[in-house]
Amino acid sequence: MTQLETDPQADPGSRATFDSLNPATGDVVGTHPIHTEAEIRAAVERAREEAVWWSALSYAERERHLNTWKGAMTRRLAQLAGIMHLETGKPHGDAMLEASLAIDHLAWAASHARKVLGRRRVPSGMIMANQVATVEYAPLGVIGVIGPWNYPAFTPMGSIVYALAAGNAVVFKPSEYTPGVGEWLARTFTEAVGRPVLQVVTGLGETGAALCRAGVDKVAFTGSTATGKRVMAACAESLTPVIIEAGGKDAIIVDEDADIVAAADAALWGACSNAGQTCIGVERAYVHERVYDRFVEVLTEQARGLRADADAGAQIGPITMPSQLALIRSHIQDALDQGGRAVLGGVEAVGERFVQPTILVDVPEHSLAVQEETFGPTITVAKVRSMEEAITRTNATRYGLGSTVFSQARGMEIASQLRAGMTAINGVITFAAIPSLPFGGVGDSGFGRIHGPDGLKEFTYAKSIARQRFKPALALTTFTRTEKAEARLASLIAMLHGRGSTLPKG
Ligand code: NDP
């Protein structure tokens, strides 16, 4: 069984369904069930049974299964990219890139789980010198993963594969715009492994809400900040922990000594790839006044070579969610109304399905295009007098997801002052493709981490064990404790911690 079993009591004729559409044409790509609350609960119960089998396997056995799945996915990469292309509209090459990176994360999680999570000895300290102390990270059980549509493979896989590698079963609710990708992932997993440790449930927002209440042990949510708050509220009812990977308003900082052509190229890719629908997309640029004019000139020149359309030659696909078009238009309009200028694109760049690249300058910091997530192929470019000003303006946001710095001499110094979960220096979005680096944000961008060692630990609980090796010289945790033992403890504490802590006189 690869798909969720449907409710046997439900009349098949009355089953509610929804269509996923090709955003470039409006054609129906596939029709999918809206799973009922009872079906979602049944999926979680089934997952709990699978978790018993899966968690009892050794790390090596799980790695072998995950590698089988990895091989199956890799051999059918073009098929996966094809579904992603149809459901999101993104160019086929971009879908291939996204799916490839997801597979690379799968490989890393599978091969590092034991090292990161396996049992290890830790020092037991002087007071408890008679104890052997060990810590290991045990799986939580069943993880509910709720994913967005913009990176329908890479983003949820950032939770799914780390949760699986840590020994959990997963029930995945993909976005209503990309259910086919979710079904493909669950189907190939079950074909490769032989058991539905990864299941998919499909439907609309309500399906995600039902998953939060279905008895899972943790919810890994990726989506907008507003929905993240609803997910947290639902999970609070049952004290179910959550990871929230939400939106961003990422900036690129360009210093006076930066390679301007490379910085413009990075800003353009960060702003316009995936039609700007990237949580870690570049939406703002702060450029040193000495190189500002040249940066705007090079960026505009490079952007003129880009085109959003449905044909294979276009580098930018459609806006996946039709309702987003009005929001993108409103941000551009607001920027222009407040004194900004469009050096490329503008309000007329927003079409019925596609948005052409738009570069805005002289936009006041309080405008929507600088403050709110636009999620379109647009960028605001502002002139700054110093890197200190660039840092202050970059940090003046309620989000804190990704960031980019272009500087020869001061890259690390600037990066370390940015209030953002991730920073790329002299590159863009590079951190997301490095499996050993944790991924996540602060503030309205959410909390918790996927990817890397932190991403594996996120789906576990720490299990601490203290084992007595021999009788203690100092018997402290007993009612037979003697005054002599207490006096010896006082001397030991004084010896260990008493020095260098003299309080100032007076
Ligand atoms: P949404 O918040 O609209 O939806 C995200 C997921 O939540 C979807 O599967 C959605 O289902 C589901 N959902 C909707 N309502 C509820 C609910 N009440 N309870 C539980 N689940 C619910 O986000 P988008 O899909 O529009 O994704 C875009 C957003 O995601 C952007 O803000 C972007 O920045 C962010 N994002 C963040 C990333 C990160 O790693 N930080 C990565 C990628 C995107 P349905 O689609 O069926 O409504």
Boltz pocket constraint, residues with backbone or C-beta under 6 A from the ligand:
constraints:
  - pocket:
      binder: B
      contacts: [[A, 146], [A, 147], [A, 148], [A, 149], [A, 150], [A, 151], [A, 155], [A, 173], [A, 174], [A, 175], [A, 176], [A, 177], [A, 203], [A, 204], [A, 205], [A, 206], [A, 207], [A, 208], [A, 209], [A, 210], [A, 212], [A, 222], [A, 223], [A, 224], [A, 225], [A, 226], [A, 227], [A, 228], [A, 230], [A, 231], [A, 244], [A, 245], [A, 246], [A, 247], [A, 248], [A, 278], [A, 279], [A, 280], [A, 373], [A, 401], [A, 445]]
      max_distance: 6.0
